[in-house]
């Protein structure tokens, strides 16, 4: 199965029948019913339209930055056709900025049609040879969308390869570049984690940010976005090649545009899980309340202090060896690691600090989480960098590294893992 990680294929789109969601949300929105009503095939024209929002503004404008200027190009049109199964309404505007290898970059407002093999939505702007690996291009798309399709809420999603914050590809001079998302093979550029935050800030922020890409649901990435997105949706692990089913995600929002940003994030998780459960594929997906990160930092800092004082190296080795990890083995599930430490520590203070930390992540930071497949059964919604080999000093570029004590802890763990364990003596 191809996956969304370099240089293998990633993305997207497979039409699947709807499956009932496992739970409902308040504020008058029944996500179970909404998911059941997501279109399986093209609806009649206009049947998703509802009365326009007050003052003529839509409730939601969703922006899809689809960078197919790489080995994902064949997946672009199928996803656009999924968007056209729903189409824009008075209260939901669906916009795409689309790059395909060898073609000019175009912006479209996605409209309903009954032609599942042909993209018919009109081109609003032809940008020519635009660099989709430049964060300023992403920022310009967001500004254009907000200026021309104002709404009460905004969702931005990036469709491409992803690798969390970690280094991904050589620059060509023998050095490695820190990476992130949106690789443009025609220019050789991509958007770094720090630049992603710059782009969202330049467009005035969004209510929901979603990565349709691998490995992006990391503390390091989401913390970078804490001031420019309320909700962050993504995957701790790789995404399968079949990727997101856009009709399934957009259908509920078109029918219930009064959804809050938190509900939209949760609905994405539910639809994602239901789709892949049918296929038996291994997946992870979660939705985070990014605004709670300011309360998260003191908790993780307190836990790392306790860990340094405890100095339980054998326990750290065991927990790091057995923890839930992902296709990039330096990425681990944070809660799974902390709970393994808590289960084996001799120190009550470590256990208490860990319990406070994991309770907060489960109840406040991660608002919805799902996984399919035994390999990722220990996933709780938030990955973090914890190398067993050498520590990547590029980490210091991140806001997370400046504001938390995690870099010192991760360096210590990498050192502990490289030591020869002390042999146990017979008593």
C-alpha positions in Angstrom: 0.0 0.0 0.0 1.5 3.3 -1.0 1.6 5.9 1.7 2.0 9.6 2.1 5.7 9.9 2.8 8.6 10.8 0.6 9.3 9.4 -1.9 6.3 7.0 -1.9 2.9 8.1 -3.1 0.5 9.7 -0.7 -3.1 10.9 -1.1 -6.1 10.4 -1.6 -9.8 10.0 -2.5 -11.9 6.9 -2.6 -15.6 7.0 -2.7 -17.1 4.9 0.1 -20.7 4.5 1.4 -21.4 6.3 4.6 -21.2 4.6 8.0 -22.9 5.9 11.1 -20.7 7.8 13.5 -20.2 6.5 17.0 -21.3 9.6 18.9 -23.2 12.8 18.7 -22.3 16.4 19.6 -24.3 19.1 21.3 -25.3 22.6 20.1 -28.1 21.1 18.0 -25.9 19.3 15.6 -26.3 15.5 15.3 -23.1 14.4 13.6 -24.3 10.8 13.4 -27.3 11.9 11.2 -25.1 14.3 9.3 -22.6 11.6 8.4 -25.4 9.3 7.4 -26.7 12.0 5.1 -23.4 12.6 3.4 -23.8 12.1 -0.4 -23.0 8.6 -1.8 -23.6 9.9 -5.3 -24.3 13.2 -6.8 -27.3 14.9 -5.2 -29.9 16.8 -7.1 -28.7 20.3 -8.0 -29.2 22.7 -5.1 -30.5 20.2 -2.6 -27.7 21.2 -0.1 -28.5 24.9 -0.4 -30.0 26.7 2.6 -30.9 30.2 3.5 -27.9 32.6 3.3 -26.2 33.6 6.5 -27.0 37.1 8.0 -25.3 40.0 6.2 -24.7 37.8 3.1 -21.7 36.0 4.6 -21.3 32.2 4.5 -21.1 30.2 7.7 -17.9 28.4 6.5 -15.3 29.0 3.8 -13.1 25.9 3.3 -9.8 26.3 1.5 -7.9 23.3 0.0 -4.3 23.9 -1.0 -3.8 21.0 -3.4 -0.1 20.6 -4.4 0.1 17.9 -7.0 3.4 19.2 -8.5 5.1 16.0 -7.6 4.4 12.2 -7.7 0.8 12.8 -6.4 -0.5 14.4 -9.6 -2.7 11.5 -10.6 -4.7 11.8 -7.3 -5.7 15.5 -7.8 -8.7 15.1 -10.1 -10.4 12.3 -8.2 -10.4 14.5 -5.1 -11.7 17.5 -6.9 -14.5 15.3 -8.2 -15.3 14.3 -4.7 -15.6 17.9 -3.8 -18.0 18.4 -6.7 -20.3 15.7 -5.2 -21.1 18.4 -2.6 -20.3 21.7 -4.2 -20.5 25.2 -2.7 -23.8 26.4 -1.1 -25.0 29.8 0.2 -23.5 29.0 3.6 -20.5 26.8 2.6 -17.9 27.9 0.1 -15.5 25.3 -1.1 -12.3 26.7 -2.7 -9.3 25.0 -4.1 -5.9 26.2 -5.2 -4.6 23.4 -7.5 -1.2 22.6 -8.7 -0.4 19.8 -11.2 2.9 18.9 -12.7 3.4 20.7 -16.1 0.4 22.9 -15.7 -0.3 26.4 -14.3 -1.7 26.7 -10.8 -5.4 27.5 -10.7 -8.0 28.6 -8.2 -11.5 27.2 -8.4 -14.7 27.6 -6.5 -15.9 24.0 -6.3 -19.5 23.6 -7.7 -21.8 20.7 -7.7 -21.9 18.5 -10.9 -23.1 15.1 -11.9 -19.9 14.2 -13.8 -17.8 12.0 -11.5 -14.9 11.7 -14.0 -14.6 15.3 -15.1 -13.8 18.5 -13.1 -16.2 21.1 -14.2 -15.9 23.8 -11.6 -14.9 27.1 -13.2 -11.4 28.5 -12.9 -11.5 31.8 -10.9 -7.9 32.7 -11.2 -5.0 31.3 -13.3 -1.8 31.9 -11.4 0.6 30.6 -14.0 3.9 28.9 -12.7 3.3 29.6 -9.0 5.6 28.0 -6.4 3.4 25.9 -4.1 6.4 25.2 -1.9 6.6 28.9 -0.9 4.6 29.8 2.3 3.8 33.2 0.7 1.8 31.4 -2.0 -0.2 29.7 0.6 -0.7 33.0 2.5 -1.9 34.7 -0.7 -4.5 31.9 -1.3 -5.9 32.5 2.2 -6.1 36.2 1.8 -7.8 35.9 -1.6 -10.3 33.4 -0.2 -11.2 35.6 2.7 -11.5 38.8 0.6 -13.7 37.2 -2.0 -15.7 34.6 0.1 -16.0 36.1 3.6 -17.5 33.7 6.2 -18.0 33.4 9.9 -15.5 30.5 10.1 -12.6 29.3 8.0 -11.0 25.9 7.4 -7.6 25.5 5.6 -6.3 22.1 4.5 -3.0 21.3 2.8 -2.9 18.2 0.5 0.5 16.8 -0.1 3.4 14.9 1.4 4.2 15.6 5.0 6.9 14.6 7.5 6.1 16.5 10.7 8.9 18.9 11.6 11.7 16.4 10.8 14.3 16.6 8.1 13.1 15.1 4.9 15.2 15.7 1.8 18.8 16.7 1.0 19.2 20.3 -0.3 21.8 19.2 -2.9 24.8 20.5 -1.1 25.3 17.6 1.2 23.2 19.1 4.0 19.6 18.3 5.0 16.7 20.8 5.2 14.2 20.8 8.0 10.9 19.9 6.5 7.2 20.2 6.9 4.7 20.0 4.1 3.8 20.9 0.5 6.7 19.8 -1.7 6.9 21.4 -5.1 9.2 19.3 -7.3 9.2 21.9 -10.1 10.9 24.5 -7.8 12.5 22.2 -5.2 10.8 24.1 -2.4 8.5 23.1 0.5 6.9 24.8 3.4 8.7 24.3 6.7 6.9 24.0 10.0 7.8 27.6 11.1 6.8 28.9 7.7 3.4 27.2 8.0 2.7 29.3 11.0 3.8 32.4 9.1 1.4 31.7 6.3 -1.6 31.2 8.6 -0.7 34.4 10.5 -0.4 36.4 7.3 -3.9 35.3 6.2 -5.3 36.3 9.6 -5.5 32.7 11.1 -8.2 30.1 10.6 -10.6 28.2 12.8 -9.6 24.8 11.6 -6.3 23.7 10.1 -6.0 20.2 8.7 -3.1 18.3 7.1 -4.1 15.8 4.4 -0.5 14.5 4.7 1.6 12.1 6.7 3.0 12.5 10.2 1.8 16.0 10.9 -0.1 15.6 14.2 3.0 16.3 16.4 3.3 18.5 19.4 6.0 20.4 17.6 3.8 21.2 14.6 0.6 22.0 16.4 2.3 24.2 19.0 3.7 26.3 16.2 0.0 26.9 15.1 -1.4 27.6 18.6 -2.0 31.3 17.9 -3.2 31.0 14.3 -5.6 28.0 14.5 -8.2 27.0 17.0 -8.4 23.3 15.9 -5.7 21.2 14.3 -6.6 17.9 12.5 -4.0 15.4 11.3 -2.4 12.0 11.5 0.3 10.8 13.9 1.3 8.2 11.3 1.4 7.8 7.5 -1.8 8.2 5.6 -2.8 5.4 3.1 -2.8 6.2 -0.6 -6.6 6.3 -0.7 -6.5 9.3 1.5 -9.4 11.5 2.5 -12.9 11.1 1.1 -13.9 14.8 0.6 -17.5 14.2 -0.1 -17.8 12.3 3.1 -16.2 15.2 5.1 -17.9 18.1 3.3 -21.4 16.6 3.2 -22.1 16.9 6.9 -20.8 20.5 7.0 -23.0 21.5 4.0 -26.0 20.1 5.7 -25.2 21.5 9.1 -23.1 24.6 8.6 -23.8 25.7 12.2 -21.1 23.3 13.4 -18.5 24.9 15.6 -14.8 24.5 14.8 -14.5 21.9 17.5 -17.4 19.9 16.0 -16.0 20.2 12.5 -12.7 18.7 13.8 -14.5 15.9 15.6 -16.7 15.1 12.5 -13.5 14.8 10.4 -12.1 12.3 12.8 -15.3 10.3 12.8 -15.7 10.2 9.1 -12.0 9.3 8.6 -12.2 6.4 11.0 -15.5 5.0 9.5 -14.0 5.1 6.0 -10.9 3.2 6.9 -12.6 0.7 9.1 -14.4 -0.6 6.0 -11.1 -1.1 4.2 -9.2 -2.7 7.1 -6.3 -0.2 6.7 -3.9 1.1 9.3 -4.6 4.8 10.1 -4.4 7.4 12.8 -6.3 10.7 13.0 -7.0 13.2 15.8 -8.4 16.7 16.4 -6.6 19.0 18.9 -7.8 22.1 20.7 -4.7 24.2 19.9 -5.8 27.0 22.2 -5.0 24.8 25.3 -1.3 24.5 24.5 -0.5 27.4 26.9 -1.8 25.2 29.8 0.0 22.1 28.4 3.6 23.5 28.6 3.8 23.8 32.4 2.5 20.2 32.7 5.0 18.7 30.4 7.8 20.8 31.9 6.9 19.6 35.4 7.0 16.0 34.3 10.4 16.2 32.6 11.8 17.8 35.8 10.6 14.8 37.8 12.0 12.4 35.2 15.5 14.0 35.5 15.4 13.8 39.2 14.3 10.2 39.2 17.0 9.1 36.7 15.4 5.8 36.1 17.4 4.9 33.0 16.4 1.2 32.8 12.7 2.2 32.9 13.3 4.8 30.2 15.0 2.3 28.0 12.1 -0.2 28.4 9.4 2.4 27.8 11.1 3.9 24.8 11.7 0.4 23.3 8.0 -0.6 23.7 6.2 2.7 23.1 3.8 3.3 20.2 5.9 4.6 17.4 5.3 5.4 13.8 6.8 5.1 10.3 9.4 7.6 11.4 10.7 5.7 14.4 11.8 8.9 16.1 8.1 9.9 16.5 6.2 8.3 19.4 2.8 8.7 21.0 3.3 11.1 24.0 0.6 9.7 26.3 1.6 6.1 25.6 5.2 6.9 26.6 4.3 8.8 29.8 1.8 6.1 30.9 4.5 3.4 30.4 6.8 5.4 32.7 4.0 5.9 35.2 3.3 2.2 35.3 6.9 1.3 36.1 8.3 4.2 38.2 9.3 3.8 41.8 8.7 7.5 42.5 5.2 8.8 43.4 6.1 12.3 42.2 6.8 11.0 38.7 3.5 9.1 38.7 1.5 12.1 39.9 3.1 14.5 37.3 2.5 12.0 34.6 -1.1 11.5 35.5 -1.7 15.3 35.5 -0.1 15.5 32.0 -1.9 12.6 30.4 -5.3 13.6 31.9 -4.9 17.0 30.4 -3.9 15.6 26.9 -6.8 13.1 26.9 -9.5 15.5 28.3 -8.5 19.0 27.1 -5.9 19.0 24.3 -7.0 16.0 22.2 -10.7 16.5 21.6 -11.2 13.5 19.3 -9.0 10.6 18.4 -9.3 7.4 16.3 -7.1 4.7 14.9 -7.6 1.6 12.8 -5.2 -1.4 12.8 -3.3 -3.2 15.5 0.0 -1.6 14.7 -1.2 1.8 15.9 -3.6 0.7 18.6 -1.6 2.6 21.2 -2.2 6.0 19.5 -3.9 8.6 21.7 -3.7 11.6 19.3 -0.4 13.4 19.8 3.0 12.4 18.6 6.3 13.9 19.7 10.0 13.7 18.8 11.9 11.2 21.0 15.0 9.9 19.1 16.9 6.8 20.0 19.9 7.9 17.9 21.5 11.3 17.6 19.5 14.3 18.5 18.7 16.6 15.5 19.9 20.1 16.5 17.5 21.7 13.9 14.9 21.1 16.6 16.0 24.4 18.3 14.4 26.4 15.5 10.9 25.5 16.7 8.8 27.6 19.2 8.1 24.3 21.0 11.9 23.9 21.6 12.2 27.4 23.0 9.2 27.2 25.3 9.4 23.7 26.7 12.0 21.5 28.4 11.3 18.7 26.0 14.5 19.2 24.0 16.7 18.6 27.0 14.6 15.5 27.9 14.8 14.2 24.4 18.6 14.7 24.3 18.9 12.8 27.6 16.7 9.9 26.3 18.8 9.6 23.1 21.9 9.5 25.3 20.4 6.9 27.6 19.4 4.7 24.6 23.0 4.8 23.3 24.5 3.7 26.7 25.2 0.1 27.4 22.7 -1.0 30.1 24.3 -1.9 33.5 24.1 -5.7 33.8 21.9 -7.0 36.6 23.8 -8.9 39.4 22.5 -12.0 41.2 21.5 -11.2 44.7 
